[in-house]
Amino acid sequence: MAKRRTIGQILAGFGRITEEDVARALEYQREHGGYFGEALLALGLVSQEELDWGLASQFDLPYVFPEADAIDPEAASLVSPEWALAHLTLPILKTQDTLTVVVDSPMKTEAVDQLQARTDLKIELALASPHVIRDLIRQVYARAAAFEEGDRPVPLSLEEVFGMALDAASSRFGISARGVRAWGWFEDAGTIRRRPLNGLWEAQLRDMLVPALPPEVAAKGRGQWTAQLNRKGIVSSVDVRYMGDETGQEFLFRPVHERLILEERFSPPPPGILSEIRLLARSGSARFLVLTEPQGLGYELLPHLPLLLLDPAWRSLYVNDKEGGAAKEAFSLDLPPGSPERWKEELEAVRAFHFDVVTVDLGGSPSLWLDLCLDLAACAFVRWDPAEKLRTAYDAGVRWELRIVQGEGGSLQWSLEPLRG
């Protein structure tokens, strides 16, 4: 069997690096540890794409640039979006006896073994960059959700469509009416989703929106105003813009709520990370460790994460043992400081309220309270002390690490990675 060439030999053979570059990278590797490829990246000698291509060549794997439209839906449906994101692994083609899977590393033996055991198919690997796979996962499962929703031709009520918009934490949604036909639409992580409305939408709008259409705006056929939107007793302010004539009407709604103030105070994550957090939260099994730099940022930010990241209609609870400060800025359960043995009864009583999301900032050993807090809601954000072992959280069922670093000027850098126990 021919000896497998090294990454250095492959890249040098194609003129991407020189012998001097190899020597520099080896010296860097001796001083800092890690892989040879990581040394090449750290020294700026190759790009991530070039390194990934070299890795694919080393293992005789195809290096692919898959498009979401070309992914086999049957293959993608074999795994959940949470599993795909956690492993950065996505099935892209299924035949009678083989399953082609795109991975970011040929070393993904655990994920491949799981797929092989689950499907009893021969697994063929293809390689792509991590950011390409992340984008692909978001697009594939967003399109699948859109297909399922759009497959229901029955017109919906305006309340249902507005509910979808707010559940997706949409920054803008609206109504388009032409003659007797009307559609509700909303933006969901960059994708516009449209739903047919039933013929009662105008009456429903008058019931939900105050004022629904001021007389002076109706007379001019265009205008802008601030109104209160009441959805199942949840009232929120919206900025409304309107255009209309004898042929039709257009309403544009933009939520005006605390999130806008929060986004001025805390810069939100980029759309890709925000989309993944919402995808995981909607899956019903999202558990996030929150680590911040500096640590004080976590105490300040944690109570606001549900409003900043999720639908404001989600019922959230902030569990803490702090006195004053952030505890006063969110609906909270204030536990006595330094008394973990006294918390169990109060936490068990709160569980009956079935909150949508809980944020947790407690002292003492996590082994005394973590399981109880995670049982309070399907989605949880737990501020974590770096001195505590990550294994404790992993064993309790936490699978994601949300890291937030405050940079110069107060801007925040966000990262979301699977938690490794």
PAPA-287623 format. One line per 4 residues: number of its first residue (from 1); their letters; for each residue x, y, z of N, C-alpha, C. Coordinates in steps of 0.2 Angstrom, whole numbers. Atoms other than C-alpha are relative to their C-alpha. Example, Ala and Ser with C-alpha at 12.3 -4.5 7.8 and 13.67 -1.06 7.14 Angstrom:
BEGIN
1	AS	4/-6/0/62/-22/39/4/6/0 | -4/-6/-1/68/-5/36/-4/5/3
***
This chain:
BEGIN
1	MAKR	4/-6/0/0/0/0/4/6/0 | -4/-6/1/7/17/-5/-1/4/7 | 0/-4/-6/11/28/10/-4/7/-2 | 4/-6/1/-1/42/12/4/7/1
5	RTIG	-4/-6/0/6/59/8/-2/5/5 | 1/-5/-5/7/73/21/-4/6/-3 | 3/-6/2/-3/89/20/6/5/-3 | -6/-4/2/14/98/18/2/-2/-7
9	QILA	-2/2/7/19/87/3/-5/1/-5 | 5/-1/5/2/89/-6/0/8/-2 | 0/-7/1/2/108/-4/6/3/-3 | -6/-1/3/20/109/-9/0/-2/-7
13	GFGR	0/3/7/17/98/-24/-4/4/-5 | 4/-5/4/4/111/-30/3/7/0 | -3/-7/0/16/126/-27/-3/4/5 | 4/-5/-4/5/133/-13/5/2/6
17	ITEE	-5/-2/-5/20/132/0/6/-2/-2 | -6/2/2/38/131/-1/4/-4/6 | -3/4/-5/51/121/9/1/5/6 | -1/-5/-5/55/137/19/-7/0/4
21	DVAR	6/-1/-3/36/138/23/-1/-6/5 | 1/6/-4/36/120/29/4/0/6 | -5/-1/-5/51/123/40/-3/5/6 | 3/-5/-5/42/138/48/-6/-3/4
25	ALEY	6/3/-3/26/128/51/2/-5/5 | -3/5/-5/36/114/59/2/3/7 | -3/-3/-6/45/126/71/-6/3/4 | 6/-2/-3/28/134/75/-4/-5/4
29	QREH	4/6/-3/20/117/78/4/-3/7 | -4/3/-6/35/112/90/-1/5/6 | 1/-5/-5/32/128/100/-7/1/3 | 7/-1/-2/13/129/101/-4/-6/0
33	GGYF	4/6/0/8/111/98/-5/0/-6 | 5/1/5/-7/106/88/2/-3/-7 | -1/3/6/-8/100/70/4/4/-5 | -4/-4/5/3/105/55/-4/5/-4
37	GEAL	4/-4/4/-11/112/46/-2/6/4 | 2/-6/-5/-16/123/61/6/5/0 | -6/-5/1/2/130/60/0/4/-6 | 0/-4/6/0/134/42/-5/6/0
41	LALG	5/-5/-1/-16/143/46/2/6/4 | -2/-6/-5/-9/153/61/5/4/-3 | -5/-4/3/6/159/50/-3/3/-6 | 3/-3/6/-6/164/36/3/-2/-6
45	LVSQ	-3/2/6/3/153/24/-5/-3/-5 | 5/3/4/-13/145/17/-7/2/3 | 7/-2/-2/-32/149/18/-3/-7/3 | 3/6/-3/-44/137/27/-3/-4/-6
49	EELD	2/4/5/-51/132/10/6/-4/-3 | -6/4/3/-34/127/3/2/-6/5 | -1/6/-5/-31/117/19/-5/-6/0 | 5/5/0/-47/108/18/0/-4/-7
53	WGLA	-1/4/6/-44/104/0/6/-5/0 | -6/5/-1/-27/97/4/-2/-6/5 | 2/5/-4/-35/87/18/-4/-6/-4 | 4/4/5/-47/80/5/4/-4/-4
57	SQFD	-5/4/5/-33/75/-7/4/-5/4 | -3/5/-4/-24/67/7/-3/-7/2 | 4/6/-2/-38/55/11/-4/-2/-6 | 4/2/6/-44/53/-7/-7/1/0
61	LPYV	7/-1/0/-60/61/-4/-2/6/-4 | 2/-6/4/-70/73/-15/-1/6/4 | 1/-6/-3/-70/91/-10/-5/4/-3 | 6/-2/3/-87/98/-13/-2/7/2
65	FPEA	4/-6/-1/-97/114/-14/-7/-1/-1 | 7/2/2/-114/108/-12/-5/6/1 | 6/-5/0/-130/119/-15/-6/-3/3 | 6/3/-4/-145/117/-4/-5/-3/-5
69	DAID	5/2/4/-156/115/-19/1/-7/-3 | -2/7/3/-146/99/-25/0/-5/6 | 0/5/-5/-147/90/-8/-6/-4/0 | 6/5/0/-158/74/-7/-4/1/6
73	PEAA	4/-1/-6/-172/78/5/-1/-6/4 | 1/6/-3/-174/60/9/7/-1/4 | -6/1/-3/-155/59/14/0/5/6 | 0/-4/-6/-156/75/25/-5/-1/5
77	SLVS	6/2/-5/-172/69/34/3/-5/4 | -2/5/-4/-162/55/41/3/2/7 | -3/-3/-6/-154/67/54/-4/6/2 | 3/-6/-2/-161/81/64/4/6/-1
81	PEWA	-4/-6/1/-155/99/62/5/1/6 | -4/0/-6/-148/98/80/6/-5/-1 | -5/5/1/-138/82/76/5/3/-5 | -5/-3/5/-131/90/60/4/5/2
85	LAHL	-4/-6/-2/-126/106/68/6/-3/5 | -4/3/-5/-118/96/83/6/-3/-3 | -5/4/3/-108/85/72/3/3/-7 | -2/-3/6/-106/97/57/1/-6/-6
89	TLPI	0/6/4/-111/82/47/-7/0/-3 | 6/0/3/-125/81/34/-1/-5/-6 | 1/4/5/-131/67/23/-3/4/-6 | 2/-4/6/-133/74/5/-3/-4/-6
93	LKTQ	2/4/5/-137/59/-6/-1/-7/2 | 2/7/-2/-146/42/-3/-2/-4/-6 | 2/5/5/-146/27/-15/-2/-6/3 | 3/6/-3/-152/10/-12/5/-3/5
97	DTLT	-5/3/-5/-136/4/-3/5/5/2 | -6/-5/-3/-125/20/0/-3/6/2 | 2/-6/-3/-127/36/9/6/5/0 | -5/-5/1/-116/51/4/-1/5/5
101	VVVD	1/-5/-6/-112/62/19/6/5/-1 | -5/-5/0/-103/79/19/2/1/7 | -3/-2/-7/-91/82/34/5/5/-1 | -6/-5/0/-78/95/39/7/-4/1
105	SPMK	-7/3/-1/-65/82/43/-1/-8/-1 | 1/7/1/-62/64/38/1/-4/6 | -1/3/-6/-59/60/56/-7/-1/4 | 7/0/-3/-78/61/60/-2/-8/1
109	TEAV	1/7/-1/-78/42/65/-7/-1/4 | 5/1/-4/-91/44/78/-7/1/-3 | 6/-2/4/-104/53/67/-2/-5/-5 | 1/5/5/-101/41/53/-2/-7/3
113	DQLQ	2/6/-3/-103/26/64/-7/0/2 | 7/0/-2/-119/32/71/-5/0/-6 | 4/0/6/-126/35/53/0/-7/-3 | -1/6/2/-120/18/48/-5/-5/4
117	ARTD	4/4/-4/-128/9/62/-8/2/0 | 7/-2/1/-144/19/60/-4/-2/-7 | 2/1/7/-146/16/41/1/-6/-3 | -2/6/3/-137/0/38/2/1/-7
121	LKIE	-2/-2/7/-130/9/22/8/1/0 | -7/-1/0/-112/10/16/0/8/0 | -1/-7/0/-106/28/20/6/2/-4 | -6/-3/4/-96/38/7/0/7/2
125	LALA	-2/-7/-2/-88/54/13/2/5/-5 | -3/-6/4/-86/71/5/2/5/5 | -3/-5/-4/-77/85/12/-2/7/-2 | 2/-7/1/-82/104/14/2/4/6
129	SPHV	-2/-4/-5/-77/118/24/-5/1/6 | 5/0/-5/-85/120/41/-6/6/-1 | 5/-5/1/-94/137/37/-4/-2/-6 | 4/3/5/-100/129/21/-5/-4/2
133	IRDL	5/5/-2/-108/115/30/-5/3/5 | 5/-4/-4/-116/127/43/-5/3/-4 | 5/-3/5/-124/137/29/-4/-5/-3 | 4/5/3/-130/122/21/-5/-3/4
137	IRQV	5/2/-5/-138/115/36/-6/5/1 | 5/-5/-1/-147/131/39/-5/0/-6 | 4/0/6/-153/132/21/-5/-6/-1 | 3/6/1/-158/114/20/-6/-1/4
141	YARA	6/1/-5/-169/113/36/-5/6/-1 | 4/-6/1/-176/131/33/-5/-2/-6 | 4/2/5/-182/125/16/-5/-5/1 | 4/6/-1/-189/109/22/-6/3/4
145	AAFE	5/-3/-4/-199/119/35/-5/4/-4 | 4/-4/5/-205/131/22/-4/-4/-4 | 3/4/4/-210/117/11/-6/-3/4 | 5/3/-4/-220/108/25/-6/5/1
149	EGDR	5/-5/-1/-229/125/29/-4/2/-6 | 3/-2/6/-232/129/11/-4/-5/-3 | 4/6/3/-240/112/8/-7/0/2 | 6/0/-2/-255/117/17/-4/6/-3
153	PVPL	3/-5/4/-266/127/5/-6/3/3 | 6/-3/-3/-280/131/17/2/7/3 | -2/-7/-3/-280/150/21/0/0/8 | -1/0/-7/-275/154/38/-3/7/3
157	SLEE	2/-6/-3/-281/167/51/5/5/0 | -5/-5/-1/-272/183/53/4/-1/6 | -4/2/-7/-268/178/71/5/-5/-1 | -5/6/1/-260/162/65/6/3/-3
161	VFGM	-6/-2/3/-249/171/53/4/5/4 | -4/-5/-4/-244/185/65/3/-4/6 | -3/4/-5/-241/171/78/7/-3/-3 | -6/2/3/-229/163/65/6/5/0
165	ALDA	-5/-6/0/-220/180/63/3/1/6 | -3/-2/-6/-218/183/81/4/-6/3 | -4/6/-2/-212/165/84/6/-1/-3 | -6/0/4/-199/167/71/4/6/2
169	ASSR	-3/-7/-2/-194/184/80/2/4/-6 | 0/-4/6/-197/192/64/1/8/1 | -1/-7/0/-190/210/62/-5/4/-4 | 5/-3/4/-204/214/49/-5/-5/-3
173	FGIS	5/5/3/-220/206/43/-6/5/-2 | 5/-4/3/-235/212/34/-6/-4/-3 | 6/2/3/-251/210/24/0/3/-7 | 1/-2/7/-253/211/5/-7/-2/-3
177	ARGV	6/2/2/-270/212/-2/-1/3/-7 | 2/-2/7/-276/212/-20/-7/-2/-2 | 7/2/1/-295/212/-23/-2/-4/6 | 3/4/-5/-302/198/-14/5/-5/3
181	RAWG	-6/4/-3/-285/189/-11/4/4/4 | -4/-3/-4/-274/192/3/5/-5/3 | -6/5/-3/-257/185/10/3/4/6 | -5/-2/-5/-248/187/26/7/-2/-1
185	WFED	-7/2/2/-229/187/25/4/2/6 | -5/-2/-5/-215/188/37/7/-2/-2 | -7/2/1/-196/187/37/2/-4/5 | -2/5/-5/-188/172/45/7/-1/-2
189	AGTI	-7/1/1/-169/173/46/2/1/-7 | -1/-2/7/-168/181/29/-4/-2/-5 | 5/3/5/-181/171/20/-7/3/1 | 7/-3/0/-198/179/16/-5/-6/-1
193	RRRP	5/6/0/-212/166/20/-7/4/-1 | 7/-2/2/-230/169/13/-5/-5/2 | 5/4/-2/-246/162/19/-7/3/-2 | 7/-2/2/-264/164/11/-4/2/6
197	LNGL	4/-2/-6/-276/173/23/-7/-1/-2 | 7/1/1/-294/169/25/-4/7/-1 | 4/-6/2/-308/182/20/-2/5/6 | 2/-4/-6/-310/188/38/6/5/3
201	WEAQ	-6/-3/-2/-292/196/39/-1/7/2 | 0/-7/-1/-298/214/39/-4/1/7 | 3/0/-7/-310/211/54/4/-2/6 | -4/2/-5/-297/202/63/6/5/2
205	LRDM	-5/-5/-1/-284/216/60/-3/5/5 | 3/-5/-4/-297/228/68/0/-2/7 | 0/3/-7/-298/217/83/7/0/4 | -6/1/-2/-280/215/85/5/6/1
209	LVPA	-5/-6/0/-272/232/81/-4/6/2 | 3/-6/-2/-276/248/89/5/6/0 | 6/0/5/-278/259/80/2/-4/-6 | -1/4/5/-280/248/65/2/4/-7
213	LPPE	-1/-4/6/-281/261/51/-2/7/2 | 3/-7/-2/-282/280/57/-3/3/-6 | 4/-3/6/-295/290/46/5/4/-4 | -4/-4/4/-282/302/40/5/-4/-4
217	VAAK	-5/4/4/-270/288/34/-5/-3/-6 | 4/4/5/-285/279/25/-2/5/-5 | 2/-5/5/-290/296/17/6/1/-5 | -6/-1/4/-272/299/10/2/-6/-4
221	GRGQ	-3/6/4/-269/281/5/7/-2/2 | -7/2/-2/-252/281/14/1/3/7 | -2/-3/-6/-245/284/31/4/-4/5 | -4/4/-5/-236/278/46/-2/2/7
225	WTAQ	2/-2/-7/-241/277/65/3/-6/4 | -2/5/-5/-237/267/81/-6/-3/3 | 6/3/-3/-250/255/87/2/-6/5 | -1/6/-5/-253/241/100/-3/-6/-4
229	LNRK	2/6/3/-254/223/93/-1/-5/6 | 3/5/-5/-264/211/104/0/-7/-3 | 0/7/2/-260/193/101/-1/-5/6 | 2/5/-5/-269/181/113/2/3/7
233	GIVS	-1/-4/-6/-267/194/127/7/3/1 | -6/-3/0/-249/198/123/0/6/-4 | 0/-6/3/-248/216/119/7/3/-1 | -7/-2/2/-233/223/110/-1/6/-5
237	SVDV	1/-6/4/-230/240/101/3/-2/-7 | -3/1/7/-227/240/82/0/6/-4 | 0/-5/4/-222/253/70/-4/-2/-7 | 4/2/6/-235/252/55/1/5/-6
241	RYMG	0/-4/7/-233/258/37/-5/-2/-4 | 6/2/4/-248/258/25/1/4/-7 | 2/-3/7/-251/261/6/-6/-4/-2 | 6/3/3/-267/258/-2/-4/4/-5
245	DETG	4/-3/5/-278/262/-17/-6/-5/-2 | 6/4/2/-293/255/-26/2/-7/-2 | -3/6/2/-282/240/-32/2/-5/6 | -2/4/-6/-276/234/-15/3/4/6
249	QEFL	-3/-3/-6/-267/237/1/6/-3/2 | -6/2/-2/-250/235/9/1/2/7 | -1/-1/-7/-247/234/28/7/-2/1 | -6/3/-3/-229/233/35/1/2/7
253	FRPV	-1/-1/-7/-226/230/53/7/-1/2 | -7/1/-3/-210/232/63/-1/0/8 | 1/0/-7/-210/227/81/4/6/4 | -4/-5/-4/-205/241/93/-1/-2/7
257	HERL	0/2/-6/-200/234/109/7/0/3 | -7/-1/-4/-186/232/122/5/-3/-4 | -6/3/4/-176/221/109/4/6/-3 | -4/-5/3/-172/237/100/5/4/5
261	ILEE	-4/-3/-5/-166/245/116/6/-5/2 | -6/5/-2/-156/229/120/5/0/-5 | -5/0/5/-148/229/103/5/6/0 | -5/-6/0/-141/246/106/5/-1/6
265	RFSP	-4/1/-6/-135/240/123/5/-6/-1 | -4/6/1/-129/223/118/0/-2/-8 | 0/1/7/-124/220/100/-2/-8/-1 | 2/7/1/-133/204/94/4/-4/-4
269	PPPG	-4/4/4/-125/189/86/-1/1/-7 | 1/-1/7/-123/188/67/-6/-5/-2 | 6/4/1/-138/181/58/1/-8/0 | -1/8/1/-130/163/55/-1/-3/7
273	ILSE	1/2/-7/-128/161/74/-7/0/3 | 7/-1/-2/-145/168/78/-4/-5/-3 | 4/5/3/-153/157/66/1/-7/3 | -2/6/-3/-144/142/73/-3/-1/7
277	IRLL	3/0/-7/-150/146/91/-7/0/0 | 8/1/0/-168/148/86/-2/-6/-3 | 1/7/2/-167/132/76/0/-5/6 | -1/5/-5/-161/123/91/-5/1/6
281	ARSG	5/-2/-5/-173/132/103/-7/-3/-3 | 6/3/3/-188/127/91/0/-8/0 | 0/7/0/-182/109/92/-2/-3/7 | 2/2/-6/-187/109/110/5/-4/5
285	SARF	-5/3/-4/-171/102/117/7/4/0 | -6/-4/0/-159/117/118/2/2/7 | -4/-1/-7/-147/118/133/6/4/-2 | -6/-3/2/-134/131/132/4/2/6
289	LVLT	-4/-3/-5/-119/135/143/2/7/-2 | -2/-7/2/-115/154/143/6/1/3 | -7/-3/-2/-97/159/145/2/6/-3 | -2/-7/3/-92/177/144/7/2/3
293	EPQG	-6/-4/-1/-77/188/144/-1/7/-1 | -2/2/-7/-76/197/156/-6/-4/3 | 5/4/-3/-86/186/168/-6/4/2 | 5/-4/-2/-96/201/174/-5/1/-6
297	LGYE	5/-1/6/-104/203/156/-6/-5/1 | 6/6/0/-114/186/159/-5/2/5 | 5/-2/-5/-122/193/175/-4/6/-3 | 3/-6/3/-127/209/165/-5/-2/-6
301	LLPH	4/2/6/-133/200/149/-5/-5/1 | 4/6/-1/-140/184/155/-8/1/0 | 8/0/-1/-158/189/160/-3/3/-7 | 3/-2/6/-160/197/143/1/-4/-6
305	LPLL	-1/4/5/-155/183/132/-6/-2/-4 | 6/2/4/-172/176/128/-3/6/-4 | 2/-5/4/-178/193/122/4/2/-5 | -5/-2/6/-162/197/112/0/-6/-5
309	LLDP	-1/5/5/-162/180/104/-6/-4/-3 | 6/4/1/-179/172/104/-6/5/-1 | 7/-4/1/-198/177/101/-1/3/7 | 2/-3/-6/-203/190/114/-6/-3/3
313	AWRS	6/3/-3/-219/180/117/2/-6/4 | -2/6/-4/-209/166/124/0/2/8 | 0/-1/-7/-212/165/143/6/-2/3 | -7/2/-2/-195/166/151/0/2/8
317	LYVN	-1/-1/-7/-189/165/169/7/1/1 | -7/0/-1/-173/171/176/1/-2/8 | -1/3/-6/-167/161/191/7/2/2 | -7/-3/-3/-153/169/202/0/0/7
321	DKEG	-1/-1/-7/-146/171/219/4/6/1 | -3/-7/0/-140/189/216/-4/5/4 | 4/-5/-3/-145/204/226/0/6/-4 | 1/-7/4/-152/219/216/3/-1/-7
325	GAAK	-3/0/6/-144/223/199/-5/-3/-5 | 3/3/6/-149/213/184/-6/-4/2 | 6/3/-2/-162/203/194/-6/4/0 | 6/-5/0/-173/218/194/-3/1/-7
329	EAFS	1/-2/7/-173/219/175/-4/-6/-4 | 3/6/3/-182/202/171/-5/-3/5 | 4/4/-4/-196/191/178/4/-5/3 | -5/4/-3/-186/182/191/-2/-4/6
333	LDLP	0/4/-6/-185/169/204/6/1/4 | -5/-2/-3/-174/176/217/1/-5/6 | -1/5/-5/-166/162/228/5/3/5 | -5/-3/-5/-157/166/245/7/-2/-2
337	PGSP	-7/1/1/-138/168/242/3/-5/4 | -4/5/-4/-127/154/247/-3/-5/3 | 3/5/-3/-140/142/251/-3/-6/-5 | 2/5/5/-141/128/238/-5/-5/3
341	ERWK	5/5/-3/-149/116/250/-7/2/1 | 7/-2/-1/-164/127/252/-4/2/-6 | 3/-2/7/-167/129/233/-5/-5/-3 | 3/6/3/-174/112/229/-8/1/0
345	EELE	7/0/0/-192/115/235/-3/6/-4 | 3/-5/4/-194/132/227/1/-1/-8 | -1/1/7/-187/126/210/-5/-5/-2 | 5/5/2/-198/111/210/-7/3/0
349	AVRA	6/-3/1/-213/122/213/-1/4/-6 | 0/-4/6/-209/133/199/-1/-4/-7 | 0/5/6/-208/118/187/-7/-1/-3 | 7/1/2/-227/117/187/-2/5/-5
353	FHFD	2/-5/4/-228/133/177/2/-1/-7 | -2/2/7/-220/126/161/3/6/-4 | -2/-6/4/-210/141/156/4/-2/-7 | -3/2/6/-203/141/138/7/0/0
357	VVTV	-7/-1/0/-186/147/142/2/2/7 | -2/-3/-6/-176/149/158/8/2/0 | -8/-2/0/-159/158/161/2/-1/8 | -2/2/-6/-149/153/176/6/3/2
361	DLGG	-6/-3/-2/-136/162/186/0/-1/8 | 0/2/-7/-133/153/203/8/-2/2 | -6/2/-3/-118/150/214/0/-7/3 | 0/7/-3/-112/135/223/1/-5/-5
365	SPSL	-1/6/5/-109/118/215/-6/-1/-4 | 6/2/5/-119/115/199/-3/-6/1 | 3/7/-1/-121/97/204/-6/0/5 | 5/-1/-5/-133/104/218/-7/2/-3
369	WLDL	6/-4/3/-145/114/206/-1/-1/-7 | 0/-1/7/-141/111/188/-6/-5/-3 | 5/4/2/-153/96/185/-7/3/1 | 6/-3/-2/-167/105/194/-2/6/-5
373	CLDL	1/-6/4/-165/121/184/-2/-2/-8 | 1/2/7/-164/112/167/-7/-3/-1 | 7/2/0/-181/104/171/-5/5/0 | 5/-5/0/-190/121/172/-2/2/-7
377	AACA	2/-2/7/-191/124/153/4/-5/-5 | -3/4/6/-187/115/136/7/4/-2 | -6/-4/3/-174/129/132/3/3/7 | -3/-3/-6/-161/135/145/7/3/-2
381	FVRW	-7/-4/0/-146/147/146/3/0/7 | -3/0/-7/-135/144/161/7/3/0 | -6/-4/0/-121/156/165/5/-5/4 | -5/5/-3/-105/145/169/6/3/2
385	DPAE	-7/-2/-3/-90/148/180/5/-4/-4 | -5/4/3/-75/143/170/4/-4/4 | -3/5/-5/-68/135/186/-3/-6/0 | 4/6/-1/-82/122/185/2/-4/-6
389	KLRT	-1/5/5/-79/106/175/-6/0/-5 | 5/0/5/-88/106/158/-4/-7/0 | 3/7/0/-91/87/161/-7/0/4 | 6/0/-4/-104/91/174/-6/3/-4
393	AYDA	6/-2/4/-115/101/162/-1/-5/-5 | 1/5/6/-112/88/148/-4/-6/3 | 3/6/-3/-118/74/160/-7/2/2 | 7/-2/-1/-134/84/164/-4/1/-6
397	GVRW	4/0/6/-139/85/146/2/7/-4 | -2/-6/3/-131/102/141/4/-2/-6 | -3/2/6/-125/101/123/3/5/-4 | -3/-5/4/-120/118/117/3/5/5
401	ELRI	-4/-5/-3/-108/131/122/-1/7/-4 | 1/-7/3/-112/150/119/5/4/3 | -5/-4/-3/-97/160/121/-1/8/-2 | 1/-7/2/-98/179/121/6/4/3
405	VQGE	-6/-4/-2/-83/191/122/-1/7/-2 | 1/-7/1/-84/209/124/7/3/-3 | -6/-3/3/-72/218/112/1/7/1 | -1/-8/0/-65/236/110/-7/3/-2
409	GGSL	6/-4/1/-79/249/111/-7/-4/2 | 6/3/-2/-91/237/119/-3/-5/-4 | 4/5/5/-96/226/104/2/-7/2 | 0/7/-2/-99/208/107/2/-5/-6
413	QWSL	-2/5/5/-91/193/98/-4/-6/2 | 3/6/-2/-102/178/98/2/-7/-3 | -2/6/3/-98/160/95/-5/-6/3 | 4/5/-2/-109/144/96/3/-7/-2
417	EPLR	-3/6/2/-101/127/97/-3/-6/4 | 2/6/-4/-106/109/103/5/0/6 | -3/1/-7/-101/106/121/4/-7/0 | -4/6/0/-87/93/122/1/-2/7
421	G	-1/2/-7/-88/83/138/7/-2/2
***
